[in-house]
Amino acid sequence: MRDLTYPPVVWTAKTAFKVLGLKFQMSGTEHVPHTGPALLAVNHVSYLDFVFGGFAAQPAGRLVRFMAKKEIFDHPVGGPVMRSLHHIEVDRGEGLGSYREGLRYLRMGEVVGIFPEATISRSFEIKDLKTGAARMAAEAGVPLVPVVLWGTQRMFTKDHPRDLSRGKTIAISVGRPLEPSGADPVADTAELRATMADLLDRTIRAYPAEEQPAGSWWLPASYGGSAPTPERAAELDVAEKRRRAERRARRAKG
C-alpha cells in the first residue's frame, strides 16, 4: 500500500507537538508488532485520538489505518485526507461492509485501529464496548492490542472549548495483546473492556499529579474529578442523539 501522504502528515504532527510543548508518557509500545497484522483497540476521549492513537505504533515503525465514521469522509477537506491515509470508512447504517473492509486490511498485513466505544466517553472512563473489535480480531486471527490515551481530552473533547496551550502531558499506554477465540464474542469483549479499564486506571495513577488536581473537569468523578459520572454521561449521550435526530428531521423537511 503506497503512502504518499501519511509520512508528511506524521512529520507535521510531530512538529506541531513540539510547538505545543507536549510531553509524552509512553509505555508498552513494544506490544505493537514490528511486522504482520494487528488490531489496535483504542479508548476514545478526544477528537484528536486518531492522531495520538497512531503514535502508539510509531516505535514499531508502523502506520495505523483507523476505522472512522462516514461523516468524516463526507467532509470536503477531511474526506480526501482520510482516503489518502488509507483509513477505513465506517457507515453505521451498513456496518457489514466496513467490517469486511477492516478484515481485508488485516489480511493484507496492516495495523488497523478501532475505537470499540464508538463515540467519545464524556465520563473519560471506558464505556460499554461494541463486539466488532473482538469479532474482527478472532476472524482474522490477529492479536488484539489494547491502547489507552490520557490527556488528549484536555486539548479537544465534547462539551469543552479547545485548549491548545503549551506544556500538557499526553499518556499513551499499550497493553499485552489479547487473542480472542471468537467462540464467545461477548466474553471476549468483556475481557477487552476489563483490560482497557485496568490499563486506564494505571495510566491515570501514573499521570503527573500536578496536571490533574482534584476537581479537574478532565478527571473522572471516581478519581475525584468533576467529569460526569458514567450514568450522567449516558444521559448526555442520549440527549445529543435526540438533538441530532431532530436536526436531521428539520433538514429533511427543507
Secondary structure, DSSP 8 states (H G I E B T S, - for coil): ---SSHHHHHHHHHHHHHHTT-EEEEE-GGGS-SSS-EEEEE---STTHHHHHHGGGGGGT--EEEEEEHHHHHSTTHHHHHHHTT-EEE-TTSHHHHHHHHHHHHHTT-EEEE-TT-S--SSSS-----THHHHHHHHHT--EEEEEEESGGGTS-TTS-----S--EEEEEE---B---SS-HHHHHHHHHHHHHHHHHHHHHHS-GGGS-TT-TTS-GGGT--S--HHHHHHHHHHHHHHHHHHHHHHHH-
